[in-house]
């Protein structure tokens, strides 16, 4: 079964999915935070997933801060809502990496960041 990668944000959430054999992460969509329940519910109705890989924003020192705490709360919320496994993946510098991918001016990169987060997990697995 596949994985869903999540780049958590209080306004926008980047979403990525793994391919069928869990070797590659593919950017899927950028959704508004307020629509995440409906979006993930429809995704899970269409395909089988084993869980979420949620990006954990950590300080460069390796310590967790306020944003990491919020991402963990969001992961707990996803687990309670969908009863799927939650994996937390260090997302340090993924936003900077995602911005190196050419996109239209002022475009958001949250889906690319989600795919980088998910790919890091898949590569280690």
N, C-alpha and C positions, 0 to 999 in steps of 0.2 A: 504494500500500500504506500501511497505517496505522502508527502509532507507539505504543509503550508508554511511559508516563511512570512514573518511579520516584522515590519519596521514601525514600531509603535510611535504615535505622536498624539498629542492632545487635540489636534485639529484634523490631521490627515494620517492615514495608515497606509503604508506601502505593503502590497501583497505580492508574493511570488509562490510558485508551486514547483515541486520536483517532477521530473519525468517519470515514466512508469517503472523504470528500474532504479530510481533514486541515485542517479549519477550526475544529473545536471539540474540546476535551478533556472527557472524561467520567470522573468518579470510578468506579472499578470495585470495588476491594476493599482490605482491609487484611489482610495475611498475616503469619504468623510467619516470622521470618528462616529458621528451620530447615526450613521447607516451600517455600522459594522455587524450588528446582530443579523439584520436582514440579509446582508451580503454573504456572510459566512453560512447562514442557514441554507441559502439557495445553492451555494457551492457544495455543501455537504449532501444535499439532496441529489445532486447530479453525479457525484463521484465519491469514491471511498478514500478517506485520508486517515492516517494513523495518529496524526497530531500536528501541533504547531511548534515552530521554532521561532521564538520571540527574541528579537534583538535586545541586548542588555547594555544600555549606554553606561560605560564605565569611564572613570577619569583615567588619564594617561598613566597615572601612578598605579592603576589596577584596583583602586578602591571604588566602591559603589557610592553614588550620591543620591540626591533626591529623584533624578530622572530614572535611575535604575530601580528605585523603590516603586515608582509609578508603573514602570514596565512589568515588574513582578506582580503588582496588584492586577494589572491588565491580564497577565497570563493566568492568574488565579481565577479571574472572572471568566476567561475563555474556557478553562477547565470546568468550572461550575456550570456554565451554560451548555457546553457541547460534550462534556465527559470524554475528552480526548487527551492524550499525553501532551505535556508541555515541556519543552526543552528551552533553556535559556542559552543564548550564544552571545559572547562578547562582540559588541558591534563597534568598538573603537575604530575610528577612521573610515568606516564604511560610507559615510556621507561624502567625504572627500573623494574616495574611490569612485563613487557613483557619478560625481560631477565631472569626471574625466570622460564620460561617455557622451558623445555629441547628441544634443537635443535642441529643440527650438528654444529661442531666447525666453527666459523667465519660466521655463518648464520646470515642473517638480521632478525630483529624482527618487522619491520614496519607494517606488516599485523596484528600481534598480538596486537601491540599498537593501531592500528585502531579499532580493535574489543573491546578493553578495553574502548576507548573513546566512541564508539557507545553504549556499554553496560551501561556505566554510564548514558548516556542520556535516554536510554530505561528504566532503573530502576527508574529514577526520573519522567518519563512521566506518 
